Amino acid sequence: MRNKAKNFPYEGENKFEGEPRAKAEYASKRANGTTNTHPQERMRASTNRESDTSELFE
């Protein structure tokens, strides 16, 4: 049975609203269409970046 049928509480807020975490500096393609070089460095920087995710858990 689905949550709606069981009157499961809905928080009313979409956790996907707001700005996306993806940043242009970590993109595989640049704005002019060329491929961004050094993918390992780019992926490592994206993984290790500092970000405020506290609002996701409220």
DSSP file (Angstrom, degrees, kcal/mol; ACC not computed):
  #  RESIDUE AA STRUCTURE BP1 BP2  ACC     N-H-->O    O-->H-N    N-H-->O    O-->H-N    TCO  KAPPA ALPHA  PHI   PSI    X-CA   Y-CA   Z-CA
    1    1 A M              0   0    0      0, 0.0     2,-0.1     0, 0.0     5,-0.0   0.000 360.0 360.0 360.0 142.4    0.0    0.0    0.0
    2    2 A R     >  -     0   0    0      1,-0.1     4,-1.2     6,-0.0     3,-0.3  -0.374 360.0-113.2 -81.6 159.5    1.3    3.4   -0.8
    3    3 A N  T  4>S+     0   0    0      1,-0.2     5,-2.8     2,-0.2     3,-0.2   0.848 114.6  56.9 -61.2 -36.0    2.0    6.1    1.7
    4    4 A K  T >45S+     0   0    0      1,-0.2     3,-1.1     3,-0.2    -1,-0.2   0.889 105.7  50.6 -64.1 -37.9   -0.8    8.4    0.5
    5    5 A A  T 345S+     0   0    0     -3,-0.3    -1,-0.2     1,-0.2    -2,-0.2   0.783 111.1  48.6 -70.6 -26.1   -3.3    5.6    1.1
    6    6 A K  T 3<5S-     0   0    0     -4,-1.2    -1,-0.2    -3,-0.2    -2,-0.2   0.253 115.2-113.4 -96.6  12.0   -2.1    5.1    4.6
    7    7 A N  T < 5 -     0   0    0     -3,-1.1    -3,-0.2     1,-0.2    -2,-0.1   0.892  46.6-174.6  57.0  42.6   -2.1    8.8    5.4
    8    8 A F      < -     0   0    0     -5,-2.8    -1,-0.2    -6,-0.1     2,-0.1  -0.482  33.9-100.4 -66.7 135.5    1.6    9.0    5.7
    9    9 A P        -     0   0    0      0, 0.0     2,-0.5     0, 0.0    -1,-0.1  -0.365  34.0-154.1 -65.3 132.9    2.7   12.4    6.9
   10   10 A Y        -     0   0    0      1,-0.1     0, 0.0    -2,-0.1     0, 0.0  -0.932   9.2-148.9-108.3 126.2    3.9   14.7    4.1
   11   11 A E        -     0   0    0     -2,-0.5    -1,-0.1     2,-0.2     3,-0.1   0.718  28.0-134.3 -69.3 -21.2    6.4   17.4    5.2
   12   12 A G  S    S+     0   0    0      1,-0.2     2,-0.4    -3,-0.0    -1,-0.1   0.371  71.9  99.3  85.3  -6.7    5.1   19.7    2.4
   13   13 A E        -     0   0    0      4,-0.0     2,-0.6     3,-0.0    -1,-0.2  -0.929  68.6-134.8-117.2 140.4    8.6   20.7    1.3
   14   14 A N    >   -     0   0    0     -2,-0.4     3,-1.7     1,-0.1     0, 0.0  -0.816   7.3-153.7 -91.3 120.3   10.5   19.3   -1.6
   15   15 A K  T 3  S+     0   0    0     -2,-0.6    -1,-0.1     1,-0.3    -2,-0.0   0.628  92.9  63.4 -70.2 -10.3   14.1   18.6   -0.6
   16   16 A F  T 3  S+     0   0    0      4,-0.0    -1,-0.3    -3,-0.0     2,-0.1   0.444  80.5 106.0 -92.1  -0.2   15.1   19.1   -4.3
   17   17 A E    <   +     0   0    0     -3,-1.7     2,-0.2     3,-0.0    -4,-0.0  -0.393  60.4  41.9 -75.2 157.6   14.1   22.7   -4.3
   18   18 A G  S    S-     0   0    0     -2,-0.1    -3,-0.0     2,-0.0    -2,-0.0  -0.511 103.4 -23.2 102.4-172.6   16.7   25.4   -4.2
   19   19 A E        -     0   0    0     -2,-0.2     2,-0.1     1,-0.1    -2,-0.0  -0.491  68.9-112.7 -76.3 141.9   20.0   25.7   -6.0
   20   20 A P        -     0   0    0      0, 0.0    -1,-0.1     0, 0.0    -4,-0.0  -0.381  14.0-131.5 -70.5 152.4   21.7   22.6   -7.3
   21   21 A R  S    S+     0   0    0     -2,-0.1     2,-0.1     2,-0.1    -2,-0.0   0.722  77.4 105.4 -75.0 -21.1   25.0   21.5   -5.7
   22   22 A A        -     0   0    0      2,-0.0     2,-0.3     3,-0.0     5,-0.0  -0.394  57.0-161.3 -64.7 132.3   26.6   21.0   -9.1
   23   23 A K    >   -     0   0    0     -2,-0.1     3,-1.4     1,-0.1     4,-0.2  -0.864  26.4-124.5-116.8 150.3   29.0   23.8   -9.8
   24   24 A A  G >  S+     0   0    0     -2,-0.3     3,-1.4     1,-0.3    -1,-0.1   0.810 107.9  64.9 -62.4 -30.9   30.4   24.9  -13.2
   25   25 A E  G 3  S+     0   0    0      1,-0.3    -1,-0.3     5,-0.0    21,-0.1   0.718 105.1  45.2 -68.4 -17.9   34.0   24.5  -12.0
   26   26 A Y  G <  S+     0   0    0     -3,-1.4    -1,-0.3    19,-0.1    -2,-0.2   0.342  88.5 118.2-102.9   5.2   33.4   20.7  -11.6
   27   27 A A    <   -     0   0    0     -3,-1.4    -3,-0.0    -4,-0.2     9,-0.0  -0.363  65.5-135.7 -74.0 151.4   31.7   20.3  -14.9
   28   28 A S  S    S+     0   0    0      7,-0.1     8,-3.0    -2,-0.1     2,-0.4   0.725  90.8  49.4 -79.0 -21.0   33.2   18.0  -17.6
   29   29 A K  B    S-A   35   0A   0      6,-0.2     6,-0.2    -5,-0.1    -2,-0.1  -0.940  80.6-132.7-119.7 142.6   32.5   20.6  -20.3
   30   30 A R    >   -     0   0    0      4,-2.8     3,-1.7    -2,-0.4    -2,-0.0  -0.349  33.9-100.7 -81.7 169.4   33.4   24.2  -20.3
   31   31 A A  T 3  S+     0   0    0      1,-0.3    -1,-0.1     2,-0.1    -2,-0.0   0.808 123.1  55.5 -62.3 -30.2   30.9   26.9  -21.3
   32   32 A N  T 3  S-     0   0    0      2,-0.1    -1,-0.3     1,-0.0     3,-0.1   0.453 121.4-105.9 -85.2   1.4   32.5   27.2  -24.8
   33   33 A G  S <  S+     0   0    0     -3,-1.7    -2,-0.1     1,-0.3     2,-0.1   0.306  77.1 129.3  97.7  -8.9   32.0   23.4  -25.4
   34   34 A T        -     0   0    0      1,-0.1    -4,-2.8    -5,-0.1    -1,-0.3  -0.422  65.7 -99.5 -78.5 157.8   35.6   22.2  -25.0
   35   35 A T  B     -A   29   0A   0     -6,-0.2     2,-0.4    -2,-0.1    -6,-0.2  -0.584  32.5-120.9 -80.3 134.3   36.4   19.3  -22.7
   36   36 A N        -     0   0    0     -8,-3.0    -1,-0.1    -2,-0.3     2,-0.1  -0.591  32.6-136.5 -73.4 129.2   37.7   20.2  -19.2
   37   37 A T  S    S+     0   0    0     -2,-0.4     5,-0.1     1,-0.2    -1,-0.1  -0.303  74.1  39.3 -84.8 170.2   41.1   18.6  -18.7
   38   38 A H     >  -     0   0    0      3,-0.1     4,-2.0     1,-0.1     3,-0.2   0.963  61.2-179.2  57.9  61.1   42.4   16.7  -15.7
   39   39 A P  H  > S+     0   0    0      0, 0.0     4,-2.9     0, 0.0     5,-0.2   0.837  75.7  57.2 -62.5 -33.1   39.2   14.8  -14.8
   40   40 A Q  H  > S+     0   0    0      2,-0.2     4,-2.4     1,-0.2     5,-0.2   0.927 108.8  45.5 -65.1 -42.4   40.8   13.1  -11.7
   41   41 A E  H  > S+     0   0    0     -3,-0.2     4,-2.4     2,-0.2    -1,-0.2   0.909 114.0  50.0 -63.9 -41.1   41.7   16.4  -10.2
   42   42 A R  H  X S+     0   0    0     -4,-2.0     4,-2.0     2,-0.2    -2,-0.2   0.927 113.2  44.8 -63.6 -45.8   38.3   17.8  -11.0
   43   43 A M  H  X S+     0   0    0     -4,-2.9     4,-2.2     2,-0.2    -1,-0.2   0.887 112.8  51.3 -67.6 -38.6   36.4   14.8   -9.5
   44   44 A R  H  X S+     0   0    0     -4,-2.4     4,-2.2    -5,-0.2    -1,-0.2   0.911 110.6  49.0 -63.9 -41.8   38.7   14.8   -6.4
   45   45 A A  H  < S+     0   0    0     -4,-2.4     4,-0.5     1,-0.2    -1,-0.2   0.879 110.9  50.3 -65.3 -37.6   38.0   18.5   -5.8
   46   46 A S  H  < S+     0   0    0     -4,-2.0     3,-0.5     1,-0.2    -1,-0.2   0.883 112.6  46.5 -67.6 -38.3   34.3   17.9   -6.2
   47   47 A T  H  < S+     0   0    0     -4,-2.2    -2,-0.2     1,-0.2    -1,-0.2   0.880 116.9  42.4 -71.1 -38.7   34.3   15.1   -3.7
   48   48 A N  S  < S+     0   0    0     -4,-2.2    -1,-0.2    -5,-0.2    -2,-0.2   0.337  85.7 124.1 -93.8   7.1   36.4   16.9   -1.1
   49   49 A R        -     0   0    0     -3,-0.5     2,-0.5    -4,-0.5    -3,-0.1  -0.286  64.1-117.0 -70.1 153.9   34.7   20.3   -1.3
   50   50 A E        +     0   0    0      2,-0.0     2,-0.3     0, 0.0    -1,-0.1  -0.780  43.7 165.8 -88.9 129.1   33.3   21.9    1.8
   51   51 A S        -     0   0    0     -2,-0.5     2,-0.9     0, 0.0   -30,-0.0  -0.992  40.4-119.4-144.6 152.3   29.5   22.4    1.5
   52   52 A D        +     0   0    0     -2,-0.3     3,-0.2     1,-0.1    -2,-0.0  -0.803  39.2 159.2 -93.0 103.7   26.7   23.3    3.9
   53   53 A T    >>  +     0   0    0     -2,-0.9     3,-1.3     1,-0.1     4,-0.5   0.232  42.3 106.1-106.4  11.9   24.3   20.4    3.8
   54   54 A S  G >4 S+     0   0    0      1,-0.3     3,-1.0     2,-0.2    -1,-0.1   0.829  73.1  60.4 -63.2 -31.7   22.7   21.1    7.1
   55   55 A E  G >4 S+     0   0    0      1,-0.2     3,-0.7    -3,-0.2    -1,-0.3   0.705  94.4  65.0 -71.0 -16.2   19.5   22.5    5.5
   56   56 A L  G <4 S+     0   0    0     -3,-1.3    -1,-0.2     1,-0.2    -2,-0.2   0.759 103.0  47.0 -73.4 -23.7   19.0   19.1    3.8
   57   57 A F  G <<        0   0    0     -3,-1.0    -1,-0.2    -4,-0.5    -2,-0.2   0.254 360.0 360.0-105.0  12.3   18.4   17.4    7.2
   58   58 A E    <         0   0    0     -3,-0.7    -1,-0.2    -4,-0.1    -2,-0.1   0.458 360.0 360.0 -87.1 360.0   16.0   19.9    8.7
